[in-house]
Structures are given as structure tokens and as C-alpha cells.
Amino acid sequence: MFKKSHTIKTSLSKEEIIKILQTKVENYYRDNSKFDFEGNVNLNGNFFIKPTFNFGPRNQFRPEIIGKIQDSLIELEFAINTFLKRLFLFIITIEFVFVLFIYSKFEVLQVLLFFPFLLIFILTLKLTFDSKVKKSIVLLESYFK
């Protein structure tokens, strides 16, 4: 659910792509930085980066981008942080258990109205993730035109 793949096709060589990425990615984000991404770009064509252009109060939800450069293709895989995956699973599980517990004790059907809130929560997270992935893809594609 919080994982996406994308491939960028370009006419640039592998070496040119690596050089461009190295100019756009810094190793560690610093305040007032002009770089769009932080992370590592290896000379063998593998990289692990996170966007910094969308660095705000919700920066913890930015996608991790794992990439591999093969000739003139850049394969990207977007995912959220493992800690956040576990946290979301925990929250969803706790809410589900809470609703079932309340329903089993009181047998009140209104308690089942919690499920739409759970669905709205999950949908909001998914839309936020998709939005950040799309912004990252647009920015990365602009580098290699």
C-alpha cells in the first residue's frame, strides 16, 4: 500500500545520470540547504535518497527512494520508513481491537461507526504518500530531460 515503483527513461548515459544526481543530492540535510534530496549516490548506479524540497511539519512522512541506474533507465522504488509502517499497523490494530472489545461488551452497533474513521485515516495517509511520490517523480524527471 505504501510502496510504488517508477521507471525514468532518458537519453543520458549512466555516468551523466550519476553526475547529475550527485549535484542534486547532499549526504545530510542542513538548514537552509539548496539541495532537493538527501542521501547517497554510489558510482555503481545505486542510490538511496529522501526528498528535502517538501521538508515541513510532516517531513517524517516523506518517501524513501531506492534507485538503480541501468544504462539509460532509472528504476525507482518509493516506500515509507519502516518505523512508520509499524506505527500505522499498531494504530490500526489497536483501533480494530478497541472496536471489537467495545462491541462484544455492550453489543451496540453504533460502535461500528469507528470503521469509517479508520478507512478515512488510511485513505488520507495513502493520498499524502501518493502526492509526495508524484512530486518527487516530477522533480527527478526534470533533471534528466
BADREN-624299 format. One record per atom (N, C-alpha, C): residue number from 1; residue in one letter; atom name; x, y, z. Coordinates in pm, whole numbers. Layout:
+-----+--------+-------+--------+--------+--------+
: num : residu : atome :      u :      v :      w :
+-----+--------+-------+--------+--------+--------+
: NUM :      A :    CA :      X :      Y :      Z :
...
+-----+--------+-------+--------+--------+--------+
END
This chain:
+-----+--------+-------+--------+--------+--------+
: num : residu : atome :      u :      v :      w :
+-----+--------+-------+--------+--------+--------+
:   1 :      M :     N :     81 :   -120 :      0 :
:   1 :      M :    CA :      0 :      0 :      0 :
:   1 :      M :     C :     85 :    126 :      0 :
:   2 :      F :     N :    193 :    126 :     74 :
:   2 :      F :    CA :    283 :    240 :     77 :
:   2 :      F :     C :    412 :    208 :      5 :
:   3 :      K :     N :    397 :    155 :   -115 :
:   3 :      K :    CA :    512 :    122 :   -197 :
:   3 :      K :     C :    474 :    147 :   -342 :
:   4 :      K :     N :    563 :    213 :   -416 :
:   4 :      K :    CA :    539 :    240 :   -557 :
:   4 :      K :     C :    668 :    222 :   -633 :
:   5 :      S :     N :    654 :    187 :   -760 :
:   5 :      S :    CA :    769 :    176 :   -849 :
:   5 :      S :     C :    749 :    267 :   -968 :
:   6 :      H :     N :    858 :    316 :  -1020 :
:   6 :      H :    CA :    853 :    403 :  -1137 :
:   6 :      H :     C :    985 :    392 :  -1212 :
:   7 :      T :     N :    979 :    402 :  -1344 :
:   7 :      T :    CA :   1099 :    397 :  -1426 :
:   7 :      T :     C :   1109 :    525 :  -1507 :
:   8 :      I :     N :   1226 :    586 :  -1505 :
:   8 :      I :    CA :   1251 :    705 :  -1584 :
:   8 :      I :     C :   1342 :    665 :  -1700 :
:   9 :      K :     N :   1299 :    696 :  -1822 :
:   9 :      K :    CA :   1380 :    671 :  -1940 :
:   9 :      K :     C :   1443 :    803 :  -1984 :
:  10 :      T :     N :   1571 :    797 :  -2016 :
:  10 :      T :    CA :   1642 :    917 :  -2056 :
:  10 :      T :     C :   1742 :    884 :  -2166 :
:  11 :      S :     N :   1787 :    986 :  -2234 :
:  11 :      S :    CA :   1888 :    965 :  -2338 :
:  11 :      S :     C :   2029 :    982 :  -2283 :
:  12 :      L :     N :   2041 :   1014 :  -2156 :
:  12 :      L :    CA :   2172 :   1035 :  -2094 :
:  12 :      L :     C :   2239 :    902 :  -2061 :
:  13 :      S :     N :   2370 :    906 :  -2052 :
:  13 :      S :    CA :   2444 :    785 :  -2014 :
:  13 :      S :     C :   2440 :    767 :  -1863 :
:  14 :      K :     N :   2479 :    650 :  -1820 :
:  14 :      K :    CA :   2480 :    618 :  -1677 :
:  14 :      K :     C :   2568 :    716 :  -1600 :
:  15 :      E :     N :   2685 :    746 :  -1654 :
:  15 :      E :    CA :   2778 :    838 :  -1587 :
:  15 :      E :     C :   2720 :    978 :  -1575 :
:  16 :      E :     N :   2651 :   1024 :  -1680 :
:  16 :      E :    CA :   2589 :   1157 :  -1677 :
:  16 :      E :     C :   2477 :   1162 :  -1573 :
:  17 :      I :     N :   2399 :   1055 :  -1565 :
:  17 :      I :    CA :   2290 :   1048 :  -1468 :
:  17 :      I :     C :   2347 :   1054 :  -1326 :
:  18 :      I :     N :   2452 :    978 :  -1300 :
:  18 :      I :    CA :   2515 :    977 :  -1167 :
:  18 :      I :     C :   2568 :   1116 :  -1132 :
:  19 :      K :     N :   2631 :   1181 :  -1228 :
:  19 :      K :    CA :   2686 :   1315 :  -1205 :
:  19 :      K :     C :   2574 :   1415 :  -1171 :
:  20 :      I :     N :   2464 :   1408 :  -1243 :
:  20 :      I :    CA :   2351 :   1498 :  -1216 :
:  20 :      I :     C :   2295 :   1471 :  -1077 :
:  21 :      L :     N :   2276 :   1344 :  -1044 :
:  21 :      L :    CA :   2223 :   1311 :   -911 :
:  21 :      L :     C :   2316 :   1359 :   -800 :
:  22 :      Q :     N :   2446 :   1345 :   -820 :
:  22 :      Q :    CA :   2540 :   1388 :   -717 :
:  22 :      Q :     C :   2536 :   1539 :   -696 :
:  23 :      T :     N :   2499 :   1615 :   -800 :
:  23 :      T :    CA :   2487 :   1760 :   -783 :
:  23 :      T :     C :   2355 :   1801 :   -717 :
:  24 :      K :     N :   2258 :   1712 :   -718 :
:  24 :      K :    CA :   2125 :   1743 :   -662 :
:  24 :      K :     C :   2101 :   1680 :   -526 :
:  25 :      V :     N :   2192 :   1592 :   -480 :
:  25 :      V :    CA :   2174 :   1519 :   -355 :
:  25 :      V :     C :   2291 :   1551 :   -262 :
:  26 :      E :     N :   2257 :   1587 :   -138 :
:  26 :      E :    CA :   2362 :   1605 :    -37 :
:  26 :      E :     C :   2355 :   1490 :     62 :
:  27 :      N :     N :   2466 :   1462 :    126 :
:  27 :      N :    CA :   2472 :   1347 :    217 :
:  27 :      N :     C :   2381 :   1362 :    338 :
:  28 :      Y :     N :   2373 :   1480 :    394 :
:  28 :      Y :    CA :   2293 :   1502 :    514 :
:  28 :      Y :     C :   2229 :   1640 :    503 :
:  29 :      Y :     N :   2100 :   1649 :    525 :
:  29 :      Y :    CA :   2029 :   1776 :    513 :
:  29 :      Y :     C :   2075 :   1876 :    617 :
:  30 :      R :     N :   2105 :   1996 :    570 :
:  30 :      R :    CA :   2144 :   2106 :    659 :
:  30 :      R :     C :   2040 :   2217 :    645 :
:  31 :      D :     N :   2024 :   2295 :    751 :
:  31 :      D :    CA :   1929 :   2407 :    744 :
:  31 :      D :     C :   1966 :   2501 :    630 :
:  32 :      N :     N :   1865 :   2555 :    564 :
:  32 :      N :    CA :   1881 :   2649 :    452 :
:  32 :      N :     C :   1958 :   2588 :    335 :
:  33 :      S :     N :   1948 :   2460 :    319 :
:  33 :      S :    CA :   2016 :   2391 :    209 :
:  33 :      S :     C :   1942 :   2416 :     79 :
:  34 :      K :     N :   2016 :   2418 :    -31 :
:  34 :      K :    CA :   1958 :   2438 :   -163 :
:  34 :      K :     C :   1938 :   2305 :   -237 :
:  35 :      F :     N :   1973 :   2195 :   -175 :
:  35 :      F :    CA :   1958 :   2064 :   -238 :
:  35 :      F :     C :   1814 :   2016 :   -227 :
:  36 :      D :     N :   1769 :   1940 :   -326 :
:  36 :      D :    CA :   1633 :   1888 :   -327 :
:  36 :      D :     C :   1620 :   1751 :   -259 :
:  37 :      F :     N :   1733 :   1682 :   -245 :
:  37 :      F :    CA :   1731 :   1548 :   -187 :
:  37 :      F :     C :   1851 :   1531 :    -95 :
:  38 :      E :     N :   1835 :   1439 :      1 :
:  38 :      E :    CA :   1948 :   1398 :     83 :
:  38 :      E :     C :   1963 :   1248 :     72 :
:  39 :      G :     N :   2084 :   1199 :     86 :
:  39 :      G :    CA :   2108 :   1056 :     80 :
:  39 :      G :     C :   2241 :   1024 :     17 :
:  40 :      N :     N :   2249 :    906 :    -42 :
:  40 :      N :    CA :   2375 :    858 :   -102 :
:  40 :      N :     C :   2353 :    818 :   -247 :
:  41 :      V :     N :   2449 :    858 :   -331 :
:  41 :      V :    CA :   2450 :    816 :   -471 :
:  41 :      V :     C :   2585 :    749 :   -494 :
:  42 :      N :     N :   2583 :    619 :   -522 :
:  42 :      N :    CA :   2706 :    544 :   -544 :
:  42 :      N :     C :   2748 :    552 :   -691 :
:  43 :      L :     N :   2876 :    535 :   -714 :
:  43 :      L :    CA :   2928 :    538 :   -851 :
:  43 :      L :     C :   2885 :    417 :   -933 :
:  44 :      N :     N :   2839 :    310 :   -866 :
:  44 :      N :    CA :   2794 :    191 :   -939 :
:  44 :      N :     C :   2650 :    204 :   -988 :
:  45 :      G :     N :   2583 :    316 :   -954 :
:  45 :      G :    CA :   2449 :    341 :  -1005 :
:  45 :      G :     C :   2337 :    314 :   -907 :
:  46 :      N :     N :   2369 :    277 :   -785 :
:  46 :      N :    CA :   2265 :    258 :   -683 :
:  46 :      N :     C :   2257 :    383 :   -596 :
:  47 :      F :     N :   2136 :    416 :   -554 :
:  47 :      F :    CA :   2122 :    531 :   -466 :
:  47 :      F :     C :   2004 :    513 :   -371 :
:  48 :      F :     N :   2013 :    583 :   -259 :
:  48 :      F :    CA :   1908 :    585 :   -157 :
:  48 :      F :     C :   1893 :    730 :   -115 :
:  49 :      I :     N :   1778 :    791 :   -148 :
:  49 :      I :    CA :   1759 :    932 :   -122 :
:  49 :      I :     C :   1622 :    958 :    -61 :
:  50 :      K :     N :   1610 :   1076 :      2 :
:  50 :      K :    CA :   1483 :   1124 :     56 :
:  50 :      K :     C :   1466 :   1269 :     11 :
:  51 :      P :     N :   1345 :   1308 :    -25 :
:  51 :      P :    CA :   1325 :   1447 :    -66 :
:  51 :      P :     C :   1339 :   1544 :     50 :
:  52 :      T :     N :   1396 :   1661 :     22 :
:  52 :      T :    CA :   1403 :   1767 :    122 :
:  52 :      T :     C :   1329 :   1892 :     75 :
:  53 :      F :     N :   1282 :   1892 :    -50 :
:  53 :      F :    CA :   1209 :   2009 :   -102 :
:  53 :      F :     C :   1074 :   2024 :    -35 :
:  54 :      N :     N :   1024 :   1918 :     27 :
:  54 :      N :    CA :    895 :   1920 :     93 :
:  54 :      N :     C :    917 :   1897 :    242 :
:  55 :      F :     N :   1014 :   1969 :    296 :
:  55 :      F :    CA :   1059 :   1949 :    433 :
:  55 :      F :     C :    980 :   2041 :    525 :
:  56 :      G :     N :    875 :   1989 :    585 :
:  56 :      G :    CA :    791 :   2070 :    670 :
:  56 :      G :     C :    753 :   1993 :    794 :
:  57 :      P :     N :    640 :   2031 :    856 :
:  57 :      P :    CA :    599 :   1963 :    978 :
:  57 :      P :     C :    572 :   1814 :    958 :
:  58 :      R :     N :    545 :   1774 :    835 :
:  58 :      R :    CA :    516 :   1634 :    809 :
:  58 :      R :     C :    633 :   1565 :    738 :
:  59 :      N :     N :    753 :   1612 :    764 :
:  59 :      N :    CA :    869 :   1557 :    695 :
:  59 :      N :     C :    894 :   1410 :    726 :
:  60 :      Q :     N :    840 :   1362 :    834 :
:  60 :      Q :    CA :    859 :   1223 :    869 :
:  60 :      Q :     C :    786 :   1130 :    773 :
:  61 :      F :     N :    694 :   1184 :    694 :
:  61 :      F :    CA :    616 :   1102 :    602 :
:  61 :      F :     C :    668 :   1110 :    459 :
:  62 :      R :     N :    787 :   1162 :    442 :
:  62 :      R :    CA :    842 :   1170 :    308 :
:  62 :      R :     C :    888 :   1031 :    262 :
:  63 :      P :     N :    875 :   1003 :    134 :
:  63 :      P :    CA :    911 :    869 :     86 :
:  63 :      P :     C :   1063 :    848 :     83 :
:  64 :      E :     N :   1101 :    726 :    108 :
:  64 :      E :    CA :   1239 :    685 :     87 :
:  64 :      E :     C :   1248 :    634 :    -56 :
:  65 :      I :     N :   1347 :    678 :   -130 :
:  65 :      I :    CA :   1359 :    642 :   -271 :
:  65 :      I :     C :   1484 :    556 :   -288 :
:  66 :      I :     N :   1463 :    434 :   -333 :
:  66 :      I :    CA :   1573 :    343 :   -362 :
:  66 :      I :     C :   1579 :    333 :   -514 :
:  67 :      G :     N :   1694 :    364 :   -569 :
:  67 :      G :    CA :   1705 :    366 :   -714 :
:  67 :      G :     C :   1823 :    287 :   -766 :
:  68 :      K :     N :   1811 :    249 :   -891 :
:  68 :      K :    CA :   1917 :    176 :   -960 :
:  68 :      K :     C :   1922 :    227 :  -1103 :
:  69 :      I :     N :   2041 :    262 :  -1146 :
:  69 :      I :    CA :   2060 :    312 :  -1282 :
:  69 :      I :     C :   2116 :    200 :  -1367 :
:  70 :      Q :     N :   2047 :    170 :  -1476 :
:  70 :      Q :    CA :   2092 :     68 :  -1571 :
:  70 :      Q :     C :   2089 :    130 :  -1710 :
:  71 :      D :     N :   2207 :    156 :  -1763 :
:  71 :      D :    CA :   2222 :    223 :  -1893 :
:  71 :      D :     C :   2148 :    357 :  -1889 :
:  72 :      S :     N :   2042 :    370 :  -1967 :
:  72 :      S :    CA :   1969 :    498 :  -1969 :
:  72 :      S :     C :   1834 :    486 :  -1897 :
:  73 :      L :     N :   1818 :    384 :  -1815 :
:  73 :      L :    CA :   1696 :    366 :  -1736 :
:  73 :      L :     C :   1727 :    387 :  -1588 :
:  74 :      I :     N :   1635 :    457 :  -1522 :
:  74 :      I :    CA :   1646 :    477 :  -1378 :
:  74 :      I :     C :   1526 :    411 :  -1314 :
:  75 :      E :     N :   1549 :    305 :  -1240 :
:  75 :      E :    CA :   1440 :    234 :  -1172 :
:  75 :      E :     C :   1429 :    287 :  -1030 :
:  76 :      L :     N :   1310 :    333 :   -995 :
:  76 :      L :    CA :   1286 :    392 :   -865 :
:  76 :      L :     C :   1184 :    309 :   -787 :
:  77 :      E :     N :   1208 :    296 :   -659 :
:  77 :      E :    CA :   1111 :    232 :   -570 :
:  77 :      E :     C :   1090 :    324 :   -451 :
:  78 :      F :     N :    965 :    361 :   -428 :
:  78 :      F :    CA :    928 :    452 :   -321 :
:  78 :      F :     C :    862 :    373 :   -208 :
:  79 :      A :     N :    900 :    404 :    -86 :
:  79 :      A :    CA :    841 :    337 :     30 :
:  79 :      A :     C :    846 :    433 :    149 :
:  80 :      I :     N :    765 :    405 :    250 :
:  80 :      I :    CA :    775 :    486 :    372 :
:  80 :      I :     C :    870 :    416 :    469 :
:  81 :      N :     N :    911 :    492 :    566 :
:  81 :      N :    CA :   1003 :    445 :    668 :
:  81 :      N :     C :    945 :    322 :    739 :
:  82 :      T :     N :   1028 :    226 :    773 :
:  82 :      T :    CA :    986 :    104 :    840 :
:  82 :      T :     C :    919 :    134 :    975 :
:  83 :      F :     N :    971 :    232 :   1047 :
:  83 :      F :    CA :    911 :    270 :   1175 :
:  83 :      F :     C :    767 :    315 :   1155 :
:  84 :      L :     N :    743 :    396 :   1052 :
:  84 :      L :    CA :    607 :    444 :   1026 :
:  84 :      L :     C :    514 :    331 :    984 :
:  85 :      K :     N :    565 :    236 :    907 :
:  85 :      K :    CA :    483 :    120 :    871 :
:  85 :      K :     C :    436 :     47 :    996 :
:  86 :      R :     N :    528 :     26 :   1088 :
:  86 :      R :    CA :    494 :    -44 :   1213 :
:  86 :      R :     C :    398 :     38 :   1298 :
:  87 :      L :     N :    420 :    169 :   1303 :
:  87 :      L :    CA :    333 :    257 :   1380 :
:  87 :      L :     C :    191 :    255 :   1324 :
:  88 :      F :     N :    175 :    265 :   1193 :
:  88 :      F :    CA :     43 :    262 :   1132 :
:  88 :      F :     C :    -26 :    128 :   1157 :
:  89 :      L :     N :     48 :     21 :   1145 :
:  89 :      L :    CA :     -8 :   -111 :   1172 :
:  89 :      L :     C :    -55 :   -122 :   1317 :
:  90 :      F :     N :     25 :    -68 :   1409 :
:  90 :      F :    CA :    -11 :    -69 :   1551 :
:  90 :      F :     C :   -139 :     12 :   1575 :
:  91 :      I :     N :   -147 :    132 :   1518 :
:  91 :      I :    CA :   -266 :    217 :   1536 :
:  91 :      I :     C :   -390 :    148 :   1481 :
:  92 :      I :     N :   -379 :     93 :   1363 :
:  92 :      I :    CA :   -493 :     26 :   1301 :
:  92 :      I :     C :   -536 :    -96 :   1383 :
:  93 :      T :     N :   -439 :   -173 :   1430 :
:  93 :      T :    CA :   -470 :   -291 :   1511 :
:  93 :      T :     C :   -537 :   -252 :   1642 :
:  94 :      I :     N :   -484 :   -150 :   1710 :
:  94 :      I :    CA :   -541 :   -105 :   1837 :
:  94 :      I :     C :   -685 :    -58 :   1816 :
:  95 :      E :     N :   -709 :     18 :   1710 :
:  95 :      E :    CA :   -846 :     66 :   1685 :
:  95 :      E :     C :   -940 :    -51 :   1656 :
:  96 :      F :     N :   -894 :   -145 :   1578 :
:  96 :      F :    CA :   -976 :   -262 :   1545 :
:  96 :      F :     C :  -1009 :   -342 :   1672 :
:  97 :      V :     N :   -909 :   -367 :   1755 :
:  97 :      V :    CA :   -929 :   -442 :   1880 :
:  97 :      V :     C :  -1023 :   -364 :   1973 :
:  98 :      F :     N :  -1004 :   -234 :   1981 :
:  98 :      F :    CA :  -1089 :   -150 :   2065 :
:  98 :      F :     C :  -1236 :   -160 :   2022 :
:  99 :      V :     N :  -1261 :   -149 :   1894 :
:  99 :      V :    CA :  -1398 :   -156 :   1842 :
:  99 :      V :     C :  -1458 :   -294 :   1871 :
: 100 :      L :     N :  -1384 :   -399 :   1848 :
: 100 :      L :    CA :  -1435 :   -534 :   1875 :
: 100 :      L :     C :  -1461 :   -556 :   2024 :
: 101 :      F :     N :  -1372 :   -503 :   2107 :
: 101 :      F :    CA :  -1389 :   -516 :   2252 :
: 101 :      F :     C :  -1516 :   -444 :   2298 :
: 102 :      I :     N :  -1532 :   -321 :   2255 :
: 102 :      I :    CA :  -1650 :   -243 :   2294 :
: 102 :      I :     C :  -1777 :   -311 :   2243 :
: 103 :      Y :     N :  -1773 :   -358 :   2120 :
: 103 :      Y :    CA :  -1892 :   -424 :   2063 :
: 103 :      Y :     C :  -1926 :   -552 :   2140 :
: 104 :      S :     N :  -1824 :   -628 :   2175 :
: 104 :      S :    CA :  -1851 :   -755 :   2245 :
: 104 :      S :     C :  -1904 :   -731 :   2387 :
: 105 :      K :     N :  -1865 :   -621 :   2450 :
: 105 :      K :    CA :  -1910 :   -592 :   2587 :
: 105 :      K :     C :  -2051 :   -532 :   2590 :
: 106 :      F :     N :  -2077 :   -442 :   2497 :
: 106 :      F :    CA :  -2203 :   -368 :   2503 :
: 106 :      F :     C :  -2301 :   -402 :   2390 :
: 107 :      E :     N :  -2251 :   -468 :   2288 :
: 107 :      E :    CA :  -2331 :   -506 :   2172 :
: 107 :      E :     C :  -2411 :   -389 :   2116 :
: 108 :      V :     N :  -2345 :   -277 :   2103 :
: 108 :      V :    CA :  -2406 :   -157 :   2048 :
: 108 :      V :     C :  -2351 :   -139 :   1906 :
: 109 :      L :     N :  -2441 :   -134 :   1811 :
: 109 :      L :    CA :  -2399 :   -126 :   1671 :
: 109 :      L :     C :  -2334 :      8 :   1637 :
: 110 :      Q :     N :  -2363 :    113 :   1715 :
: 110 :      Q :    CA :  -2304 :    244 :   1685 :
: 110 :      Q :     C :  -2152 :    243 :   1696 :
: 111 :      V :     N :  -2098 :    152 :   1774 :
: 111 :      V :    CA :  -1953 :    145 :   1787 :
: 111 :      V :     C :  -1888 :    108 :   1653 :
: 112 :      L :     N :  -1962 :     43 :   1568 :
: 112 :      L :    CA :  -1907 :      6 :   1437 :
: 112 :      L :     C :  -1887 :    127 :   1347 :
: 113 :      L :     N :  -1937 :    242 :   1389 :
: 113 :      L :    CA :  -1915 :    366 :   1314 :
: 113 :      L :     C :  -1769 :    412 :   1321 :
: 114 :      F :     N :  -1690 :    349 :   1405 :
: 114 :      F :    CA :  -1548 :    380 :   1410 :
: 114 :      F :     C :  -1476 :    335 :   1283 :
: 115 :      F :     N :  -1528 :    233 :   1217 :
: 115 :      F :    CA :  -1462 :    180 :   1097 :
: 115 :      F :     C :  -1452 :    282 :    984 :
: 116 :      P :     N :  -1555 :    363 :    959 :
: 116 :      P :    CA :  -1536 :    466 :    856 :
: 116 :      P :     C :  -1422 :    562 :    889 :
: 117 :      F :     N :  -1404 :    594 :   1017 :
: 117 :      F :    CA :  -1293 :    680 :   1055 :
: 117 :      F :     C :  -1159 :    613 :   1028 :
: 118 :      L :     N :  -1154 :    485 :   1050 :
: 118 :      L :    CA :  -1033 :    410 :   1020 :
: 118 :      L :     C :  -1004 :    413 :    870 :
: 119 :      L :     N :  -1107 :    395 :    791 :
: 119 :      L :    CA :  -1089 :    400 :    645 :
: 119 :      L :     C :  -1046 :    539 :    599 :
: 120 :      I :     N :  -1104 :    642 :    659 :
: 120 :      I :    CA :  -1065 :    780 :    624 :
: 120 :      I :     C :   -920 :    804 :    662 :
: 121 :      F :     N :   -877 :    754 :    777 :
: 121 :      F :    CA :   -738 :    768 :    821 :
: 121 :      F :     C :   -643 :    702 :    721 :
: 122 :      I :     N :   -674 :    581 :    682 :
: 122 :      I :    CA :   -588 :    508 :    587 :
: 122 :      I :     C :   -587 :    579 :    451 :
: 123 :      L :     N :   -702 :    623 :    405 :
: 123 :      L :    CA :   -711 :    692 :    277 :
: 123 :      L :     C :   -632 :    822 :    279 :
: 124 :      T :     N :   -638 :    896 :    388 :
: 124 :      T :    CA :   -561 :   1020 :    400 :
: 124 :      T :     C :   -411 :    993 :    393 :
: 125 :      L :     N :   -366 :    890 :    462 :
: 125 :      L :    CA :   -224 :    853 :    457 :
: 125 :      L :     C :   -183 :    815 :    316 :
: 126 :      K :     N :   -266 :    737 :    249 :
: 126 :      K :    CA :   -236 :    693 :    113 :
: 126 :      K :     C :   -229 :    811 :     17 :
: 127 :      L :     N :   -323 :    903 :     26 :
: 127 :      L :    CA :   -323 :   1020 :    -62 :
: 127 :      L :     C :   -202 :   1110 :    -36 :
: 128 :      T :     N :   -164 :   1125 :     90 :
: 128 :      T :    CA :    -46 :   1205 :    123 :
: 128 :      T :     C :     80 :   1141 :     66 :
: 129 :      F :     N :     92 :   1010 :     82 :
: 129 :      F :    CA :    208 :    939 :     28 :
: 129 :      F :     C :    212 :    952 :   -124 :
: 130 :      D :     N :    100 :    929 :   -190 :
: 130 :      D :    CA :     95 :    939 :   -337 :
: 130 :      D :     C :    132 :   1078 :   -385 :
: 131 :      S :     N :     87 :   1180 :   -314 :
: 131 :      S :    CA :    119 :   1318 :   -351 :
: 131 :      S :     C :    269 :   1344 :   -342 :
: 132 :      K :     N :    331 :   1298 :   -235 :
: 132 :      K :    CA :    476 :   1320 :   -218 :
: 132 :      K :     C :    557 :   1240 :   -320 :
: 133 :      V :     N :    510 :   1121 :   -353 :
: 133 :      V :    CA :    577 :   1041 :   -455 :
: 133 :      V :     C :    568 :   1111 :   -590 :
: 134 :      K :     N :    452 :   1162 :   -623 :
: 134 :      K :    CA :    433 :   1229 :   -751 :
: 134 :      K :     C :    522 :   1352 :   -763 :
: 135 :      K :     N :    532 :   1431 :   -657 :
: 135 :      K :    CA :    620 :   1548 :   -658 :
: 135 :      K :     C :    765 :   1507 :   -678 :
: 136 :      S :     N :    807 :   1399 :   -615 :
: 136 :      S :    CA :    944 :   1350 :   -630 :
: 136 :      S :     C :    971 :   1303 :   -772 :
: 137 :      I :     N :    876 :   1232 :   -831 :
: 137 :      I :    CA :    891 :   1183 :   -968 :
: 137 :      I :     C :    904 :   1298 :  -1065 :
: 138 :      V :     N :    817 :   1398 :  -1051 :
: 138 :      V :    CA :    821 :   1514 :  -1141 :
: 138 :      V :     C :    955 :   1584 :  -1132 :
: 139 :      L :     N :   1005 :   1603 :  -1010 :
: 139 :      L :    CA :   1134 :   1671 :   -990 :
: 139 :      L :     C :   1248 :   1587 :  -1048 :
: 140 :      L :     N :   1250 :   1458 :  -1021 :
: 140 :      L :    CA :   1357 :   1373 :  -1073 :
: 140 :      L :     C :   1354 :   1367 :  -1227 :
: 141 :      E :     N :   1234 :   1357 :  -1284 :
: 141 :      E :    CA :   1225 :   1354 :  -1431 :
: 141 :      E :     C :   1275 :   1484 :  -1494 :
: 142 :      S :     N :   1255 :   1595 :  -1424 :
: 142 :      S :    CA :   1300 :   1724 :  -1479 :
: 142 :      S :     C :   1454 :   1731 :  -1488 :
: 143 :      Y :     N :   1524 :   1656 :  -1405 :
: 143 :      Y :    CA :   1671 :   1656 :  -1409 :
: 143 :      Y :     C :   1725 :   1588 :  -1533 :
: 144 :      F :     N :   1652 :   1494 :  -1588 :
: 144 :      F :    CA :   1708 :   1406 :  -1692 :
: 144 :      F :     C :   1646 :   1427 :  -1829 :
: 145 :      K :     N :   1589 :   1542 :  -1854 :
: 145 :      K :    CA :   1532 :   1571 :  -1987 :
: 145 :      K :     C :   1637 :   1621 :  -2082 :
+-----+--------+-------+--------+--------+--------+
END
